[in-house]
């Protein structure tokens, strides 16, 4: 086989692309194409990077559960350092959200997670700066962990290359065509060919799909903003959990000795090198002042990143029926790092014609539920 040919082309060198390239390389030849000069430049490098089984919509959260074993006990020689470390997560419910929070807790217990549901005032033992009078209940997820994104990416890439996988950087795809049973990707580094292509291009997945001649698939990039500020003087923030409200209007967590907060904004964006939005920065600060006793005296750092969503916010994974050998891995919506291990196994298994892996199927994830052919993705029905 020529150097520019493989059994699989994976487009996109973020966590989605590198993880599925790693999985596929265990059984086949793979070329991984990344538009930037190094993998993980965009959303992957700007992730809050925790493993929470209660965050996100139903199917993504189940894929987090299915990713736990890999993240906690990666294969031998995958990484010289642990991929995760203890953090904890807390979810705060208003009075009218109590029933929803209790249902989330019951679902987590069914999946074997350790949770504690307490009155809001008792949640101060986990995070002493929340305004307990504003909330009714809190769910504390003991097994939420910080993820070392750099170590995870490095492990995937090292193992991928060890298996003979080929990474091509600065290879922006400008054309994608299928002929005589093979896809040809035209890039700034030349042409690359394979019978199967995996579209894992993050905010650019729609552009890749259009190049291939596919009908519109409703997977849209949205900008998300994050802000870093100093914690209250004298505070020991090391054991504070990542804290969310049930309505997902904010989250905050300790980050390298400071506090990171996001207003979980969702502004439709063109694919780009996203930057922080000043209005969303102000909203993030206001939500800290409203929901905690902390005061943001100055912003130490701010950034933006893209998150792609399907209309139902669930994964877009699997073969597209409108194009032979065209596979999707998209719609992560901020769940890509924490759920990526299981999502990559699912994509690889479907691409190889092996169906849904048993452990993922046991959690209620079906090929139909994540398919790019489902109505809301293929037909625009929300």
C-alpha positions in Angstrom: 0.0 0.0 0.0 1.3 3.5 -0.9 2.3 5.9 1.8 -0.8 8.1 1.0 -3.2 5.1 1.2 -4.8 3.3 4.1 -8.0 1.4 5.0 -9.2 4.5 7.0 -8.8 8.2 6.7 -9.7 10.1 9.9 -10.2 13.8 9.5 -9.6 15.9 12.6 -6.8 15.7 15.2 -8.7 16.7 18.3 -9.7 14.2 21.0 -12.3 12.7 18.7 -10.0 12.0 15.8 -7.0 10.8 17.8 -9.1 8.4 19.9 -10.9 6.8 17.0 -7.6 6.6 15.0 -6.1 4.8 18.0 -9.0 2.3 18.2 -9.0 1.6 14.4 -5.2 1.2 14.3 -5.5 -1.9 16.5 -7.1 -3.7 13.6 -6.3 -1.7 10.4 -4.2 0.9 8.7 -5.1 4.5 9.4 -4.0 8.0 8.3 -5.0 10.8 10.6 -5.3 14.2 8.9 -5.1 17.4 11.1 -5.4 20.9 9.6 -3.3 22.7 12.2 0.4 22.3 12.9 -0.3 20.1 16.0 -3.2 18.0 17.2 -5.6 19.3 19.9 -5.3 23.0 19.0 -9.0 24.0 19.1 -11.7 22.7 21.5 -9.7 19.8 23.0 -7.1 22.1 24.4 -9.7 24.4 25.9 -11.9 21.8 27.7 -12.9 21.9 31.3 -11.7 18.3 31.2 -13.6 16.4 33.9 -15.2 13.0 33.9 -18.8 13.4 35.2 -21.4 10.8 34.6 -24.2 13.3 35.4 -23.2 16.0 32.9 -24.8 16.2 29.5 -27.7 14.5 27.8 -28.6 10.8 28.4 -26.6 9.0 25.8 -23.4 11.1 26.2 -23.5 10.6 30.0 -23.8 6.8 29.4 -20.8 7.0 27.2 -19.0 8.7 30.1 -19.8 5.7 32.2 -18.5 3.4 29.5 -15.3 5.4 29.3 -14.5 5.3 33.1 -12.6 2.0 33.1 -10.3 3.2 30.3 -9.6 6.6 31.9 -9.0 5.1 35.4 -7.1 2.0 34.2 -5.6 2.7 30.8 -3.7 0.0 28.9 -0.1 -0.8 30.0 2.4 1.7 28.5 -0.4 4.1 27.4 0.7 6.8 29.8 3.4 7.3 32.4 1.1 9.4 34.5 -2.5 8.9 35.7 -5.1 10.1 33.3 -7.5 11.2 36.1 -7.3 12.5 39.6 -10.1 13.1 42.2 -12.3 16.2 41.9 -16.0 15.5 42.7 -18.9 17.3 41.1 -21.9 19.1 42.6 -25.2 19.9 40.9 -27.4 22.5 42.5 -31.2 22.5 42.1 -33.8 25.2 42.5 -37.0 24.2 44.4 -38.8 23.4 41.1 -35.8 21.3 39.9 -35.8 18.9 42.9 -37.6 16.1 41.1 -35.3 16.3 38.1 -32.2 16.1 40.3 -33.6 13.1 42.2 -34.2 11.3 38.9 -30.6 12.0 37.9 -29.4 10.6 41.1 -31.4 7.4 40.7 -30.0 7.0 37.1 -26.5 7.4 38.4 -27.0 4.8 41.1 -28.3 2.3 38.5 -25.0 2.8 36.7 -23.0 2.1 39.8 -22.0 5.7 40.5 -21.6 7.0 44.1 -23.9 10.0 44.8 -25.1 11.9 47.8 -28.2 14.1 47.6 -28.3 16.7 50.4 -30.2 19.8 51.3 -28.5 22.9 49.8 -27.3 24.2 53.2 -25.5 20.9 53.8 -23.7 21.2 50.4 -21.5 23.9 52.0 -19.3 21.1 53.4 -18.4 20.4 49.7 -18.1 23.9 48.5 -18.3 26.7 51.1 -18.9 29.6 48.7 -22.3 28.6 47.2 -25.3 30.8 48.2 -27.2 27.9 49.8 -30.3 30.1 50.3 -30.8 30.2 46.5 -31.0 26.5 46.0 -33.0 23.6 47.5 -31.1 20.4 46.8 -27.6 19.4 45.8 -26.3 16.2 44.2 -22.7 15.4 45.0 -21.0 13.0 42.5 -18.1 11.5 44.4 -16.4 9.8 41.4 -16.1 12.8 39.1 -12.5 13.3 38.3 -10.2 15.8 36.6 -8.8 14.5 33.3 -5.2 15.2 32.2 -6.1 16.1 28.6 -2.4 16.4 27.6 -1.6 13.0 28.9 -4.7 11.5 27.3 -3.8 13.0 23.9 -0.2 12.0 24.2 -1.1 8.4 25.1 -3.5 8.1 22.1 -0.9 9.5 19.7 2.0 7.5 21.0 0.1 4.3 20.8 -1.4 5.1 17.4 2.1 5.7 16.0 3.4 2.6 17.7 0.8 0.6 15.8 1.9 2.0 12.5 -0.6 4.8 12.3 0.3 7.9 10.2 -0.3 11.4 11.5 -0.2 14.2 8.9 -0.4 17.7 10.4 -0.9 21.0 8.5 -3.0 18.9 6.1 -6.2 21.0 5.8 -8.7 19.2 3.6 -10.0 21.2 0.6 -11.8 18.5 -1.2 -13.3 15.0 -0.6 -14.6 12.7 -3.4 -15.6 9.1 -3.7 -14.8 7.1 -6.8 -14.2 3.4 -7.6 -14.7 2.4 -4.0 -12.3 4.9 -2.5 -12.4 8.3 -0.9 -9.7 10.8 -1.9 -9.0 13.7 0.4 -7.3 16.7 -1.2 -5.1 18.5 1.4 -2.4 21.1 1.7 0.0 18.1 2.1 -1.2 16.2 -1.0 -3.9 13.6 -1.7 -4.8 10.7 0.7 -7.0 7.7 -0.1 -9.0 5.1 1.8 -12.3 3.2 1.3 -13.6 4.6 4.6 -13.4 8.2 5.9 -14.2 9.2 9.5 -15.4 12.7 9.9 -14.1 13.8 13.3 -13.4 17.4 12.4 -15.1 19.1 15.3 -16.5 22.5 14.4 -15.7 21.8 10.7 -17.7 18.5 10.4 -20.4 20.2 8.3 -17.8 21.6 5.9 -16.3 18.1 5.5 -19.8 16.7 4.8 -20.5 19.3 2.2 -17.3 18.5 0.4 -18.3 14.9 0.2 -21.7 15.8 -1.4 -23.8 14.7 1.5 -27.2 16.3 2.1 -27.3 18.8 5.0 -26.7 17.2 8.4 -27.7 19.4 11.3 -24.5 19.4 13.4 -23.8 23.0 14.3 -20.8 24.7 16.0 -21.5 27.0 19.0 -19.1 29.2 20.9 -18.5 28.7 24.6 -16.7 31.2 26.8 -14.6 30.6 29.9 -13.1 33.0 32.5 -10.3 32.6 35.1 -10.1 34.6 38.3 -8.5 34.4 41.7 -10.3 32.6 44.6 -11.1 34.3 47.9 -8.0 35.1 49.8 -7.0 32.4 52.2 -9.3 29.8 50.6 -8.1 26.2 50.2 -9.8 25.3 46.9 -8.0 22.1 46.3 -10.9 19.9 47.3 -13.8 22.0 45.9 -15.8 20.1 43.4 -16.7 21.2 39.9 -20.1 22.9 40.5 -23.0 23.2 38.1 -26.6 24.3 38.4 -29.2 21.8 37.1 -30.4 24.3 34.4 -26.8 24.5 33.1 -26.5 28.3 33.2 -23.1 28.1 34.8 -20.3 25.9 36.1 -17.1 26.6 38.0 -14.1 24.6 39.2 -10.7 25.0 40.6 -8.1 25.3 37.9 -4.3 25.5 38.6 -4.9 27.5 41.9 -7.5 29.8 40.4 -11.2 29.5 39.6 -12.6 28.8 36.1 -16.2 29.7 35.3 -18.3 29.4 32.2 -21.8 30.7 31.5 -22.3 27.6 29.3 -23.1 30.0 26.5 -24.3 28.6 23.1 -23.9 31.2 20.3 -24.0 29.8 16.8 -20.6 30.3 15.2 -18.9 29.7 11.9 -16.0 27.2 12.2 -13.1 29.4 13.5 -10.4 29.9 16.2 -13.0 30.9 18.7 -12.4 33.8 21.1 -14.1 34.8 24.3 -17.2 37.0 23.9 -17.1 40.1 26.1 -20.9 40.0 26.9 -20.5 36.3 28.0 -17.5 37.2 30.1 -19.7 39.7 31.9 -22.5 37.2 32.3 -20.1 34.6 33.7 -18.9 37.1 36.3 -22.5 38.0 37.2 -23.4 34.3 37.7 -20.5 34.0 40.1 -21.7 37.0 42.1 -25.3 35.8 42.0 -24.8 32.2 43.0 -21.7 32.3 45.2 -20.1 34.5 47.8 -17.0 34.9 45.6 -16.1 38.3 44.1 -14.3 38.5 40.7 -12.0 41.4 41.2 -10.2 41.0 37.9 -10.1 38.5 35.0 -6.8 36.7 34.8 -7.5 34.9 31.6 -10.5 34.3 29.2 -11.0 32.2 26.1 -13.5 30.7 23.8 -14.0 27.3 22.2 -16.3 25.6 19.8 -18.8 22.9 20.8 -20.8 21.1 18.1 -24.4 20.0 18.8 -27.1 18.0 17.0 -30.6 19.4 17.6 -31.2 16.8 20.4 -27.7 17.3 21.8 -26.9 13.6 21.5 -24.0 11.9 19.7 -23.8 11.8 15.9 -22.0 8.5 15.4 -21.9 5.9 12.7 -22.2 5.3 8.9 -24.1 7.8 6.9 -26.6 6.0 4.6 -26.3 8.7 1.9 -22.6 8.1 1.2 -20.7 4.8 1.1 -17.9 4.5 3.6 -18.6 7.9 5.3 -18.6 7.7 9.1 -19.5 10.4 11.6 -18.0 11.2 15.0 -19.6 14.5 15.9 -22.0 16.4 18.1 -19.9 16.1 21.3 -21.3 19.3 22.8 -18.5 19.5 25.4 -18.6 15.8 26.3 -15.8 14.8 23.9 -12.9 14.4 26.4 -14.8 12.7 29.1 -16.8 10.3 26.8 -14.3 10.0 24.0 -12.9 6.6 25.0 -16.3 4.9 24.6 -17.4 7.0 21.7 -14.2 6.0 19.8 -14.8 2.3 20.5 -18.4 2.7 19.3 -17.3 4.5 16.1 -14.6 1.9 15.3 -16.9 -1.0 16.0 -19.6 0.4 13.7 -17.1 1.3 11.0 -15.7 -2.2 11.1 -19.2 -3.7 10.8 -19.1 -5.2 14.3 -22.1 -3.5 15.8 -22.4 -1.8 19.2 -19.9 -3.1 21.8 -21.7 -5.2 24.5 -20.8 -2.9 27.5 -22.0 0.2 25.6 -25.2 -1.6 24.5 -25.9 -2.7 28.1 -26.2 1.0 29.0 -29.0 1.5 26.4 -26.9 3.1 23.6 -28.2 1.8 20.2 -26.9 2.4 16.7 -30.2 4.0 15.7 -30.2 6.4 18.6 -26.8 7.9 17.6 -27.2 7.6 13.8 -26.6 10.5 11.5 -29.7 9.3 9.7 -32.0 10.0 12.6 -34.7 12.6 11.9 -33.4 15.6 13.8 -30.0 15.3 12.2 -31.0 14.4 8.7 -34.3 16.3 8.5 -33.9 19.3 10.7 -36.6 18.2 13.2 -35.7 19.3 16.7 
